[in-house]
Structure formats: structure tokens, C-alpha cells
Amino acid sequence: MAKVIMVQGTMSNVGKSLLTAGLCRIFKQDGYKVAPFKSQNMALNSFITEEGLEMGRAQVMQAEAAGVKPSVCMNPILLKPTNDVDSQVIVNGEVLGNMNAREYFAYKKKLIPDILRAFETLCAEYDIVVIEGAGSPAEINLKSDGIVNMGMAKLAKAPVLLVGDIDRGGVFAQLVGTVMLLEEDERAMVKGLIINKFRGDRTILDPGIRMLEERAGIPVVGVAPYLRIQVEDEDSLSERFSGNHKVAAIDIAVVRLPRIANFTDFNPFEVIEGVSLRYVVSVAELGEPDMIILPGSKSTMDDLRFLRQSGLEAAIQKAAAAGKVIFGICGGYQMLGETLADPQGVEGGGQMRGMGLLPMDTVFAGAKTRTRVTGSFVRTEGILAELAGEEFCGYEIHMGVTTPREGLQPLTLITDHNTACEAKADGAQRGNVYGTYVHGIFDRKNVAEAVVRALGRAKGLDVNELAAVDFAAFKETQYDILADALREHLDMKKIYQILEDGV
């Protein structure tokens, strides 16, 4: 059976996902077969495995760092919020149903057998399993029925590394306070503390670290630096959303919808020199981009209302009329149509008009499409005409069926890998407005490069220097940079000892 170690945090967004990925990479480099695991993930960024099952994107990133194929066993429970109190509950990659917070809180202990089956499957196949927690283990109103922090640590008999974020301030209070709020048996499971996202002279921390170790009674096993690496973020706390607002030679604006999903679709553009990828929430931020992207959404109709109320819908329609490229993916693609109808109440019911940029109609249904696809762009019109013939791979996750009206041309021809059906048309195009259901459609270098090249030529730029990179190869370099930094700043000898000793 595998050795196990768990990474928990004092709160959300302290860097648990990244540290878990870094440990996975280190163990892989050291010759071990390693897998990530998170019993329950709450995120709108998800992925479809080769088996057609849905899992959290963060565990996919960690699996990449570990050099192994993503498996739904790495994330048996995924919660996808549909509003502030309700979530779609996905168990073992398939939709169980929608529940509000209280319903799920009462139900979740029934999922422990599913969690254990997934975890034990990994333990039988791998040398090491690195478990990630969620939020904080010291949520005293929730932890009695916890299945993701100390509850999971006890099920797995996993020693715990507790991580605090110094960048947001108060890291000593975070760590000591969290330890003090744990039960005695839980406290005994915490074998090491990590201060994360540090910038500056490490020696200045030494007096605080000595006091921290005295107060908590637990050794500090590392002070990890603030790392500026590009790997896929877990959720809407992503720093990408508040980062780049500088306009480059080629400017791409992604509308940051309230329920944005799978924003990792656009990461390949971030690594092309001379291209700016900006997330915008208002007309003032939108400016005059070369391409506007409407991303996926977990609540398409509500997010369309946001566009309407904020004035962004009118601004996008104006940009389309001026010949700018508008590109919609999944929920964003659905918004571009004439109508959206929800007769079964999948998104709360009702019917509303779309943005009217593509002549098509979408009806939401209870069955979710989950599949991996490969395909190519068909004969394409407008500014992105040179996409014609370019091949891509990706996946679909949606609950709507979109029907084109007469005369509307598809954007791609795809092969569905999970139903083994014949090649079928996907998406739509009219003028410089394009849409598709395929997530990951820009991941291949040839597609991202063709988009940037086309946008550059449309504004008379010499785009020979604006070359895309192989995004998969680029991510490999980022995982190695992450591992190198953690080796330098964490006491890996001590961490290996914790791994060996267990609880």
C-alpha cells in the first residue's frame, strides 16, 4: 500500500494545490509513482477523463505534475456551485443531483464509502499518495462531519503538513490559531508547518519561526517563496483575474462572468509574447480588444442577465457590428444565440432572448454531455479564416442542446471519443462571430498560433515574431521550476521522514 501525506491550509487560497503539485513532482523526480487525491473539491474548473467522467481541474494539474494519467479516483466528489447556496454534486465523475448547502451537509457522510474506494484504489496502484485538503481544518461549525480535512486525514491515517499564507499577513496567527482550534488527536497528526508565498530576506523570519514552533509545538519544515509560475489555477480566487490589465500588440479580452467556468481554456494565450489576455468585468475595462471571448458558465442564463445589466452585452454587440472577433465557448457560445429555454428548471426555469449574434436556439436538459473529442475546423469565414483545417483536441461539459437555424454554418467537425459516434458538426460561425462547445480548443500550439496570426494580420501587424509555444511542454518546464524551488526552500529530508513515519 502507498505511503501517504496530506497538505492542509489555514484557509482557502494559501497555495495548497500548488504545494501538492510540487510535492508530486519531487516524488516523481525521485523515482516514485505518485498520485494526487482530494476527496471533495468545490470548483467550476473541471475536466473530462478518457472514460467520460468529470473531475476537478486542480487534480488534473497535479496528475500532470506527477506524470500520470488523470483519474476520477483522484477527486471522487466535485461540487460545482450554481449560485450562492446551491451546487451540482458530482460523485465518481457523474452527476448525482443539485443540493443546497444544508442538504449536502446532511448527506455528505453517505459519500464516505465512495471516498474510501477511490482512495484505496490509488493506494493499491501508487507508491505515494499526496492528499490535498480544502479551506481550513479549524472550521469548528463544520468539522464534526468533515470528509476533506482532518476527517480525511483520519480515514487515510495521513500525517499533515499545515500551510499558512504570509503574503496576506498574519501568518503566525493563522498557523497557531488553527493548531489551537484542533482537537488533541487532530493536533497530533500535524507533523510540520509551512509558511508559503514569502518575499524578502528569510533571516528576518527566524525569531518568529522560533516562537511559532514553541507556541505550536510543531516544527516549521519550510518557508516557500512567492512563485510566479504559470500552471492551472483551481477556482475564481485565481490571481489571473486581477493581474494583467496592460494592452499588448494583440489584445484578447475574456469577460469575467460571475459563474465563469473552465477559464483555463485561455491559458495558452498567456505564454505568447506580444499578446495580452485580460479578464474584464465592466464596459470601462473592456476597451478595444482584438478579440472578445465569452467563456463557459455554470449558470448561463444568470450570467447573460449580468451581461445585460452591466452594459457588456451592448458593448459586445457593438464590437461585433464593428467587425471585431467574438468567440464563445460552451455557456458563452449559448449566449450568442437567439433564445435560451429551460423547460425542466435546470437553471431555474424560464426562457430569455440571447445576444442575437448567431441564429440558433438552446434548450437546457437534465442530461449532461460529458465527452472527450478530437476534431478540426471546417471552412472558416471572417478574420479567423486561416483556422480552416487546423486540428484540435478537447472535451465537452454542458447541459444544453443547441440547434442552428437554417443557413448557419458549423465551426468544427468533431469525433466523440466516449460514445463512438460518427463525426458530427459542432459550433457555429457568422462573419467574425464564432462559437463552440469544446473546452481546450486553443490548447494545441497550431490553433493558438493561427488565432494570434489572424488577429495580427487583421490589424496590419507583422506577426512573424508572435509565435505560440507548445503549451504542454511549457507546463512541464513550470512543474520542474516549482519542484526546484520547493527542494531549495523545504526540508525535504524531514518531509520524507514524516512520510515514512506516518501517524
C-alpha positions as CSV (number, residue, x, y, z in Angstrom):
1,M,0.0,0.0,0.0
2,A,1.1,3.6,-0.7
3,K,2.7,5.9,1.8
4,V,0.5,9.0,2.3
5,I,1.0,12.6,3.3
6,M,-1.6,15.4,3.4
7,V,-1.4,19.1,2.7
8,Q,-3.9,21.3,4.6
9,G,-4.2,25.0,4.8
10,T,-5.2,27.7,7.3
11,M,-7.7,29.0,4.8
12,S,-8.6,28.9,1.1
13,N,-6.0,30.1,-1.5
14,V,-3.0,29.6,0.7
15,G,-1.3,27.6,-2.0
16,K,-2.3,24.0,-1.1
17,S,-2.9,23.0,-4.7
18,L,0.4,24.3,-5.9
19,L,2.4,22.8,-3.0
20,T,0.6,19.4,-3.6
21,A,1.6,19.6,-7.2
22,G,5.2,20.5,-6.3
23,L,5.5,17.5,-3.9
24,C,4.0,15.2,-6.6
25,R,6.7,16.5,-9.0
26,I,9.5,16.0,-6.5
27,F,8.4,12.5,-5.6
28,K,8.2,11.7,-9.3
29,Q,11.7,13.0,-9.9
30,D,12.9,10.9,-7.1
31,G,11.6,7.8,-8.8
32,Y,8.3,7.2,-7.1
33,K,5.0,6.5,-8.7
34,V,2.8,9.2,-7.1
35,A,-0.8,10.3,-7.3
36,P,-2.7,13.3,-6.0
37,F,-6.0,13.0,-4.1
38,K,-8.7,15.4,-2.9
39,S,-11.8,13.8,-1.5
40,Q,-14.0,16.8,-2.2
41,N,-13.3,19.7,-4.4
42,M,-15.5,22.8,-4.9
43,A,-14.7,24.5,-8.2
44,L,-16.2,25.5,-11.6
45,N,-13.0,24.4,-13.4
46,S,-13.5,20.7,-14.4
47,F,-12.1,18.2,-16.8
48,I,-13.4,15.1,-18.6
49,T,-11.3,12.0,-18.4
50,E,-10.7,9.5,-21.2
51,E,-13.6,7.5,-19.7
52,G,-16.0,10.4,-20.0
53,L,-16.0,11.2,-16.3
54,E,-15.9,14.7,-14.7
55,M,-13.3,15.7,-12.1
56,G,-11.7,18.9,-10.7
57,R,-9.1,20.6,-12.8
58,A,-6.7,21.1,-9.9
59,Q,-6.2,17.3,-9.6
60,V,-5.6,17.1,-13.3
61,M,-2.9,19.7,-12.9
62,Q,-1.4,17.7,-10.0
63,A,-1.6,14.5,-12.0
64,E,0.4,16.2,-14.8
65,A,3.0,17.2,-12.3
66,A,3.1,13.6,-11.1
67,G,3.4,12.4,-14.7
68,V,0.4,10.2,-14.5
69,K,-2.9,10.0,-16.3
70,P,-5.8,11.9,-14.6
71,S,-8.3,9.6,-12.9
72,V,-11.7,10.4,-11.3
73,C,-10.3,8.4,-8.3
74,M,-8.1,11.4,-7.6
75,N,-11.3,13.6,-7.0
76,P,-14.3,11.4,-6.2
77,I,-16.5,14.3,-5.2
78,L,-16.8,17.6,-7.1
79,L,-19.2,20.4,-6.1
80,K,-19.9,22.9,-8.9
81,P,-21.8,26.0,-7.4
82,T,-24.8,27.1,-9.4
83,N,-25.5,30.1,-7.1
84,D,-24.6,31.2,-3.6
85,V,-26.3,28.3,-1.8
86,D,-26.7,25.5,-4.3
87,S,-24.3,23.2,-6.0
88,Q,-24.3,20.4,-8.6
89,V,-23.0,17.3,-6.8
90,I,-20.8,15.1,-8.9
91,V,-19.8,11.7,-7.5
92,N,-17.3,9.4,-9.2
93,G,-17.4,11.6,-12.2
94,E,-21.2,11.5,-12.7
95,V,-23.9,14.0,-11.7
96,L,-25.8,12.9,-8.5
97,G,-28.0,16.0,-8.5
98,N,-28.3,19.5,-7.2
99,M,-28.3,20.2,-3.5
100,N,-28.4,23.3,-1.3
101,A,-25.7,23.7,1.4
102,R,-27.8,22.3,4.2
103,E,-29.0,19.3,2.2
104,Y,-25.4,18.5,1.2
105,F,-24.1,18.9,4.7
106,A,-26.7,16.3,5.9
107,Y,-26.0,14.0,3.1
108,K,-22.2,14.0,2.6
109,K,-21.3,11.3,5.2
110,K,-23.1,8.9,2.9
111,L,-20.3,9.5,0.4
112,I,-17.6,8.2,2.7
113,P,-17.7,4.7,1.1
114,D,-17.1,6.3,-2.4
115,I,-14.2,8.4,-1.0
116,L,-12.6,5.3,0.6
117,R,-13.0,3.2,-2.6
118,A,-11.3,5.9,-4.7
119,F,-8.5,6.4,-2.1
120,E,-7.8,2.7,-1.7
121,T,-7.7,2.2,-5.5
122,L,-4.9,4.8,-5.7
123,C,-3.1,3.3,-2.7
124,A,-3.1,-0.1,-4.4
125,E,-1.6,1.4,-7.6
126,Y,0.9,4.0,-6.4
127,D,3.9,4.3,-4.1
128,I,2.9,7.6,-2.7
129,V,-0.5,9.5,-2.5
130,V,-0.4,13.2,-1.7
131,I,-3.7,14.3,-0.3
132,E,-4.9,17.9,-0.5
133,G,-7.4,19.4,2.0
134,A,-9.9,22.2,1.4
135,G,-10.3,25.5,3.1
136,S,-9.4,25.2,6.8
137,P,-9.4,22.2,9.2
138,A,-10.5,24.6,12.0
139,E,-14.0,25.4,10.8
140,I,-15.4,24.5,14.1
141,N,-19.0,24.6,12.9
142,L,-18.3,22.1,10.1
143,K,-15.5,19.8,11.1
144,S,-17.6,17.3,13.1
145,D,-18.8,15.8,9.9
146,G,-15.7,16.7,7.8
147,I,-14.7,14.5,4.9
148,V,-12.0,16.6,3.4
149,N,-9.6,17.9,6.1
150,M,-9.0,16.1,9.4
151,G,-11.8,13.7,8.7
152,M,-10.0,12.6,5.6
153,A,-6.6,12.6,7.4
154,K,-8.0,10.1,10.0
155,L,-9.6,7.9,7.3
156,A,-6.3,7.8,5.4
157,K,-4.0,7.7,8.5
158,A,-2.1,10.6,6.9
159,P,0.4,12.9,8.6
160,V,-0.4,16.5,7.9
161,L,1.6,19.5,6.7
162,L,-0.2,22.7,7.6
163,V,0.3,25.7,5.3
164,G,-0.1,29.4,6.0
165,D,0.0,32.3,3.6
166,I,2.3,35.1,4.7
167,D,1.5,37.3,1.6
168,R,-1.9,38.1,3.1
169,G,-0.5,38.9,6.5
170,G,-1.0,37.3,9.9
171,V,0.7,34.0,9.1
172,F,1.7,33.3,12.7
173,A,-1.8,33.9,14.0
174,Q,-3.1,31.7,11.1
175,L,-0.9,28.8,12.0
176,V,-1.0,29.0,15.8
177,G,-4.7,29.7,15.8
178,T,-5.5,26.8,13.5
179,V,-3.5,24.4,15.6
180,M,-5.1,25.6,18.8
181,L,-8.6,25.1,17.4
182,L,-7.9,21.4,16.6
183,E,-8.8,18.6,18.8
184,E,-5.9,16.9,20.7
185,D,-5.8,13.9,18.4
186,E,-6.0,16.1,15.3
187,R,-3.2,18.3,16.6
188,A,-1.0,15.2,17.0
189,M,-1.5,14.5,13.2
190,V,0.1,17.8,12.2
191,K,3.8,17.0,11.7
192,G,5.0,20.1,10.0
193,L,4.2,23.7,9.3
194,I,4.9,25.6,6.1
195,I,5.0,29.3,5.5
196,N,4.1,30.0,1.9
197,K,4.3,32.9,-0.5
198,F,7.3,34.6,1.2
199,R,9.1,37.6,-0.4
200,G,12.2,39.1,1.1
201,D,15.0,38.2,3.4
202,R,14.4,34.8,5.0
203,T,16.5,35.5,8.1
204,I,14.1,38.3,9.2
205,L,11.6,35.5,9.9
206,D,13.8,33.5,12.2
207,P,12.7,35.0,15.5
208,G,9.0,34.5,14.5
209,I,9.7,30.9,13.4
210,R,11.3,30.0,16.7
211,M,8.3,31.5,18.6
212,L,5.9,29.7,16.2
213,E,7.5,26.4,16.9
214,E,7.4,27.0,20.6
215,R,3.7,28.0,20.6
216,A,2.5,25.4,18.2
217,G,4.8,22.6,19.4
218,I,5.3,21.6,15.7
219,P,8.4,22.1,13.5
220,V,8.5,24.5,10.6
221,V,9.6,22.4,7.6
222,G,9.9,25.2,5.1
223,V,9.4,28.8,4.0
224,A,8.3,28.6,0.4
225,P,8.8,31.6,-1.8
226,Y,6.2,33.5,-3.7
227,L,6.4,31.8,-7.1
228,R,5.4,33.4,-10.4
229,I,4.8,30.3,-12.4
230,Q,2.1,29.5,-14.9
231,V,0.1,26.4,-14.0
232,E,-3.7,26.0,-14.0
233,D,-5.5,27.6,-11.1
234,E,-8.2,25.9,-9.2
235,D,-11.0,28.4,-8.8
236,S,-12.3,32.0,-9.0
237,L,-9.7,33.2,-6.4
238,S,-7.2,33.0,-9.2
239,E,-4.8,35.9,-9.4
240,R,-5.1,35.8,-13.1
241,F,-8.4,37.7,-12.8
242,S,-6.8,40.7,-11.1
243,G,-3.4,40.5,-12.8
244,N,-2.8,41.7,-16.3
245,H,-4.6,44.9,-17.5
246,K,-1.8,46.1,-19.8
247,V,-2.7,46.0,-23.5
248,A,-0.2,44.4,-25.8
249,A,0.1,44.3,-29.6
250,I,-2.6,41.7,-29.8
251,D,-5.2,42.2,-27.1
252,I,-7.7,39.5,-26.1
253,A,-10.4,40.2,-23.5
254,V,-12.1,37.5,-21.6
255,V,-15.4,38.5,-20.0
256,R,-15.2,37.5,-16.3
257,L,-18.7,36.2,-15.8
258,P,-19.9,35.8,-12.2
259,R,-20.1,32.0,-12.6
260,I,-17.2,31.7,-15.0
261,A,-16.1,28.0,-15.6
262,N,-13.0,26.5,-17.2
263,F,-11.1,29.7,-17.6
264,T,-8.0,27.5,-18.1
265,D,-9.2,27.3,-21.8
266,F,-7.4,30.6,-22.4
267,N,-4.1,30.0,-20.7
268,P,-2.2,29.2,-23.9
269,F,-2.5,32.8,-25.0
270,E,-0.8,34.0,-21.8
271,V,2.6,32.5,-22.9
272,I,2.7,34.2,-26.3
273,E,4.9,37.2,-26.2
274,G,3.2,40.3,-27.6
275,V,-0.3,39.0,-26.6
276,S,-2.3,40.4,-23.7
277,L,-5.0,38.2,-22.1
278,R,-7.2,40.4,-19.9
279,Y,-10.2,39.4,-17.7
280,V,-12.8,42.2,-17.7
281,V,-15.9,42.8,-15.6
282,S,-17.1,46.2,-17.0
283,V,-17.5,48.2,-20.1
284,A,-14.8,50.5,-18.9
285,E,-12.3,47.7,-18.6
286,L,-13.3,46.2,-22.0
287,G,-11.6,48.9,-24.1
288,E,-11.0,48.0,-27.8
289,P,-9.7,44.4,-27.8
290,D,-8.9,42.5,-31.0
291,M,-10.9,39.5,-29.8
292,I,-13.6,39.2,-27.1
293,I,-14.1,35.8,-25.5
294,L,-17.3,34.7,-23.7
295,P,-16.2,31.8,-21.5
296,G,-18.0,28.9,-20.1
297,S,-20.5,29.4,-17.3
298,K,-22.2,27.2,-14.6
299,S,-25.3,29.5,-14.8
300,T,-25.6,30.6,-18.4
301,M,-28.9,32.5,-18.1
302,D,-28.0,34.3,-14.9
303,D,-24.6,35.3,-16.4
304,L,-26.4,36.5,-19.5
305,R,-28.5,38.7,-17.3
306,F,-25.3,40.1,-15.8
307,L,-24.0,41.0,-19.2
308,R,-27.3,42.7,-20.0
309,Q,-27.5,44.7,-16.7
310,S,-23.8,45.7,-16.8
311,G,-23.9,47.0,-20.3
312,L,-21.4,44.5,-21.5
313,E,-23.9,42.8,-23.8
314,A,-24.5,46.1,-25.7
315,A,-20.7,46.7,-25.9
316,I,-20.1,43.2,-27.3
317,Q,-22.9,43.6,-29.8
318,K,-21.4,47.0,-30.9
319,A,-17.9,45.4,-31.2
320,A,-19.4,42.6,-33.3
321,A,-21.1,45.2,-35.6
322,A,-17.7,46.9,-36.0
323,G,-16.1,43.6,-37.2
324,K,-14.3,42.6,-34.0
325,V,-13.8,38.9,-33.4
326,I,-16.3,37.5,-30.8
327,F,-15.6,33.9,-29.6
328,G,-17.9,32.0,-27.3
329,I,-17.2,28.7,-25.6
330,C,-19.8,26.4,-24.0
331,G,-22.1,28.8,-22.0
332,G,-20.6,31.8,-23.8
333,Y,-21.5,30.1,-27.1
334,Q,-25.0,29.5,-25.9
335,M,-25.4,33.2,-25.0
336,L,-24.6,34.2,-28.6
337,G,-27.8,32.7,-29.9
338,E,-31.3,33.9,-30.4
339,T,-33.1,32.1,-27.5
340,L,-32.3,30.1,-24.3
341,A,-35.1,28.0,-22.8
342,D,-35.1,26.0,-19.6
343,P,-38.3,23.9,-19.5
344,Q,-37.0,21.4,-16.9
345,G,-35.7,24.0,-14.5
346,V,-32.1,23.0,-14.9
347,E,-31.0,26.6,-14.4
348,G,-34.1,27.8,-12.6
349,G,-36.6,27.6,-15.5
350,G,-37.9,30.2,-17.9
351,Q,-36.9,31.5,-21.3
352,M,-34.9,34.5,-22.4
353,R,-33.6,36.0,-25.6
354,G,-29.9,35.6,-26.4
355,M,-27.5,38.2,-27.7
356,G,-28.7,37.5,-31.3
357,L,-25.2,37.3,-32.8
358,L,-25.7,33.7,-34.1
359,P,-29.1,32.4,-35.4
360,M,-29.6,29.4,-33.2
361,D,-31.6,28.3,-30.2
362,T,-30.5,26.4,-27.0
363,V,-32.7,24.3,-24.7
364,F,-31.4,23.1,-21.4
365,A,-32.0,19.5,-20.4
366,G,-31.3,17.3,-17.4
367,A,-28.8,15.0,-19.1
368,K,-25.2,16.3,-19.0
369,T,-22.9,15.9,-22.0
370,R,-19.5,14.7,-20.9
371,T,-17.1,13.6,-23.5
372,R,-13.6,13.9,-24.9
373,V,-13.4,15.0,-28.5
374,T,-10.9,15.5,-31.4
375,G,-11.7,17.4,-34.5
376,S,-10.7,20.1,-37.0
377,F,-12.0,23.5,-38.1
378,V,-14.1,23.4,-41.2
379,R,-14.0,26.1,-43.8
380,T,-14.0,29.2,-41.7
381,E,-15.1,32.7,-42.7
382,G,-14.1,36.2,-41.4
383,I,-10.9,37.2,-39.7
384,L,-10.2,33.6,-38.4
385,A,-10.5,32.1,-41.8
386,E,-7.0,30.6,-41.6
387,L,-8.2,28.3,-38.8
388,A,-9.7,26.1,-41.5
389,G,-8.2,22.6,-41.4
390,E,-6.5,23.1,-38.1
391,E,-6.8,20.1,-35.7
392,F,-7.5,20.2,-32.0
393,C,-8.5,18.1,-29.1
394,G,-10.6,18.9,-26.0
395,Y,-13.7,18.0,-24.1
396,E,-17.4,18.9,-23.7
397,I,-19.2,19.5,-20.4
398,H,-22.7,21.0,-20.8
399,M,-26.4,20.5,-20.2
400,G,-27.8,22.3,-23.2
401,V,-28.6,21.3,-26.7
402,T,-28.1,24.0,-29.3
403,T,-30.0,23.9,-32.7
404,P,-28.8,26.1,-35.6
405,R,-31.3,27.8,-37.7
406,E,-31.3,27.4,-41.5
407,G,-28.1,28.7,-43.2
408,L,-25.9,28.8,-40.1
409,Q,-22.5,27.2,-40.7
410,P,-20.8,24.9,-38.2
411,L,-17.3,25.9,-36.9
412,T,-15.8,22.4,-36.5
413,L,-16.2,18.7,-37.2
414,I,-15.6,16.6,-34.2
415,T,-15.3,12.9,-33.2
416,D,-16.9,12.0,-29.9
417,H,-14.5,9.5,-28.2
418,N,-16.9,8.4,-25.4
419,T,-19.9,7.4,-27.5
420,A,-18.0,6.2,-30.6
421,C,-20.5,8.0,-32.8
422,E,-19.6,9.2,-36.3
423,A,-18.0,12.6,-36.8
424,K,-20.5,15.5,-36.2
425,A,-20.7,19.2,-36.7
426,D,-20.1,21.4,-33.7
427,G,-20.4,25.1,-33.0
428,A,-21.3,27.9,-35.4
429,Q,-19.9,30.9,-37.2
430,R,-21.2,34.0,-38.9
431,G,-18.9,36.8,-40.0
432,N,-16.5,37.4,-37.2
433,V,-18.6,35.7,-34.5
434,Y,-17.7,32.1,-33.6
435,G,-18.8,29.6,-31.0
436,T,-18.1,26.1,-29.9
437,Y,-18.9,23.6,-27.1
438,V,-15.3,22.4,-27.0
439,H,-13.2,23.2,-23.9
440,G,-9.4,23.2,-24.6
441,I,-9.9,24.2,-28.2
442,F,-6.9,26.6,-28.0
443,D,-4.5,24.2,-26.2
444,R,-2.6,23.0,-29.2
445,K,0.1,25.3,-30.4
446,N,-1.2,25.3,-34.0
447,V,-4.6,26.6,-33.0
448,A,-3.4,29.4,-30.6
449,E,-0.8,30.4,-33.1
450,A,-3.3,30.6,-36.0
451,V,-5.7,32.8,-33.9
452,V,-2.9,35.2,-33.0
453,R,-1.6,35.3,-36.5
454,A,-5.0,36.0,-37.9
455,L,-5.7,38.8,-35.4
456,G,-2.4,40.4,-36.2
457,R,-2.9,40.4,-39.9
458,A,-6.3,41.9,-39.5
459,K,-4.7,45.0,-37.9
460,G,-1.7,45.1,-40.3
461,L,0.9,43.8,-37.9
462,D,3.9,41.7,-38.7
463,V,3.2,38.7,-36.7
464,N,6.2,36.6,-37.5
465,E,7.6,37.1,-34.0
466,L,4.3,36.3,-32.3
467,A,4.8,32.6,-32.2
468,A,3.0,30.3,-29.9
469,V,4.7,27.7,-27.7
470,D,3.9,24.1,-27.2
471,F,1.7,24.6,-24.1
472,A,2.1,21.0,-22.8
473,A,5.9,21.3,-23.0
474,F,5.7,24.7,-21.4
475,K,3.8,23.3,-18.4
476,E,6.4,20.6,-17.9
477,T,9.1,23.3,-17.5
478,Q,6.8,25.1,-15.0
479,Y,6.4,21.9,-12.9
480,D,10.2,21.5,-12.8
481,I,10.7,25.1,-11.8
482,L,8.1,24.5,-9.0
483,A,9.9,21.4,-7.8
484,D,13.3,23.0,-7.9
485,A,12.1,26.0,-5.8
486,L,10.4,23.7,-3.2
487,R,13.5,21.5,-2.9
488,E,15.5,24.6,-2.1
489,H,13.2,26.0,0.5
490,L,11.5,23.0,2.1
491,D,13.3,20.5,4.3
492,M,12.7,17.5,2.1
493,K,14.7,15.2,4.3
494,K,12.3,16.0,7.1
495,I,9.2,15.7,4.8
496,Y,10.4,12.2,3.7
497,Q,10.8,11.3,7.4
498,I,7.2,12.4,8.1
499,L,6.1,10.4,5.1
500,E,7.9,7.3,6.3
501,D,6.8,7.6,10.0
502,G,3.2,8.3,9.2
503,V,0.9,9.0,12.2
